Every structure is written in structure tokens, then in C-alpha cells.
Amino acid sequence: MAGPRVFVRCAVPAPAERVFALLTRADGLSQWFCDEASSDDQAGGEVRVLWNDPDGEPLSRSGAWQRLEPPHVATLVWDGPPNWPGDEADVLEFAIAPSEDGGSVVTVSSGLPGGFDRLAEATLVDATEASWRQCFADLALALAHGGAGQTHEDDPGATGDVA
């Protein structure tokens, strides 16, 4: 049973081409999304990302780019994590549109698993939205610093306009 989809939007200070590169290339992903990445940035290409939790334990995900239309659309289908219920695909869809100020507006659509009671589902939706807001703040910071790879914690005063 499919669950809800979460949509989060963020205005960032860079043109769509630069944003698309940070969303799809390994060196870009590791500047805002994860600690390490590999990405074959073409349709059907493999993606692997690795995060280290505060105790140094690794968490990894892998998947494949389903659709890439530079610089406006990127769809990633993750392999399900070990605790993902059912056989539903975990799909991330990024849409990038130019904004009037020369920057871009990025929207992510993230599917969530179904089968939870209302309270658990609401908690999962809230946590996913908060996580994407943090990711987009990190993306905006990386773009503002020319892709320097700093994290949001390095400069808490820098933010993206996340909705």
C-alpha cells in the first residue's frame, strides 16, 4: 500500500544548471546531501551514497537515476532500505525552475511507505519534511559558497528560503 508523498520547495541562489549538477553528480551530492557519493549521472546510472552517523557508523543507500532532463528534472529510484515495508519503490523527484532573481526554485517529491496508523504517518511526514528542509539549507549554503562543501552547521546564519 503506497503512502503519502512529501513535497518541499526551496529557493536557491544559483542557476538551474549549477543546481542540477549538485543534485546529480557525485562531487555535488557529497557537498550537501551525504558524506560520500558515487553517481553515474545518466538515465539508468547507479547512485550510491554514504553517511556516517554521530558514532561513526556508516549508513548507505543505492539506487538508479530513472529520468534525467538537464537542468530541470532528476528522478532517482532508491533500492528499499532494510526496514522499508512492502515492495514499494522509494522515488525522489527533483524539479528545478528558474526564478526571477536569476536563482532557481527546487522542489523535491519524496514517496513514503504506507500501512502506518495516522499518528505514525503524520510523524513520518513531519520528520521527512524537516529532513528535506535541512538538506535544502545545506544545498543553498553549498551554492552560496561556490560549492565549497561546507555544511549548514559550519555557517548557521546561511539559509535557503525553504517552504
N, C-alpha and C positions, 0 to 999 in steps of 0.2 A: 504494500500500500504506500503510495507516494505521499510524502509530507508536504509542508509548506515551502514556498520559495521566499528567500530573503532578498530584498533589493536595497543597496546602499549606493549613494551618489556622492561624488567629491569633485570640487573644482580644484585644478592643479595649475601651477604657473609654468606650463610648457606646452609646445605644440604637440599635436596628436602623434607625429612620427616618433618623437622622443619618448612619449609615454608608452607607446606600443612596444618600443624596444625594451623598456624596463619591465613591461609585463610579460614578455615572451622570451627574451634571451637569458641565458644562464647568468651572465655577469650582471644583468639588470635585476633579475629575481633576487640574487643574493645581496643586493643593495637595500632592499626594503621588505622582502617577504620571508626570507629564510636565512640560515647561516651558510648553507652550501647548495648549489643547484647545478644540474645539467639539463640542457634543453635543446632538442633538435627542432628548431623553430620553423617547421613546415607541417602542413596537414598530415596527420598520421605519425608525426615525430614524437619520440618519447620525452617525457619530463620526469625528473627525479629531484626531490627537494629534501633537505635535511635540516632539522632544528635541533639544538642542544637545550635541554631543559635546565633549570637553575642548578640541578645536581650534576650536570654534565652528561646525563643520559640522552642518547640520540632518539629522535622520533623522525621517521621518514615516510614519505608518500611518493607514489609514482602514478603516472597516467600518460595520456597522449593528447596532443592537440587534435581536436576534431575538425575545427574550422578556423582558418586564419585569413582575414581580409585586411592586410595592412593599409592604412594605420587605424582602422575603425572597429574591427571585430576580432575577438580571440575567444574561442571556446575550448575549454580543457575538460576532459573526462578523466576523473581520478579513478584509480583502482580503489575499491572499497577498503576502508581501514578494518582492522581485525574485529572491532566491536560494532561495525555498521550492520543494522538489522536488515534482513531480507537480501534481495539481489538487485536493489535499485542502484542505478549509476549515480555517482556524485558528480554533478556537472556544474562548472563555473563558466559563466558567460560574461565577458567584458565588452562593453560598448564605449567607444571613445568618440566624442563630438567636439568640434572647435567651439570655443566661447568667444564672445565679442571682444574680450580684452586680450586676445592673442594666446590665451591658455587653452585648456581643454577641460571638459567635464567627463569624468569616468564613472560609469555605472557598472556594478557587479550584481549579477543574479546568481544566487547560490541555492541549490536544492538541498533540502534536509530530509532525513528519513521520516517515515510515518509510523503509526502504531503506538504513539505515546498518548497518555491522558492529557487533558487540556493544560494543566499546570506544568507538567514536564515539557510539553511542546512550547508553551509560552516562554519558559526558562531557556530552552534551546534556541528559540528565535532571538531572544534578548541577548544571549551570550554570543551568537553568531553575528548579529548586528554590531555589537561592541567590538568584537574582534576585527571586523572589516573596517570599522571607523579607525581603529588603531593602525591597521595595515595601510589605510589611505593616508593617515597622518604621516607615517613613515615614508610612503611614496612621495608625498608633497615635499617632505624635508629633503629626501634624496634629490629630487628635481631642483629644489631651491638652491642646493649646494652643488649643482652641476653633476649630480650623480656621485658625490664623494663617498657614499656608503655609510654615512652616519645614521644612527638610529634615533628615534624620537626621544629616547631617554638622554641622548647626548645634548639635545637642544630643546628642552621642554617648552620654550617660548615660540617655536616654529610650528605652525599648524596649517592644515589644508582646510578649506571650507567644506566640511563634511555634512551631508544631510541624510 
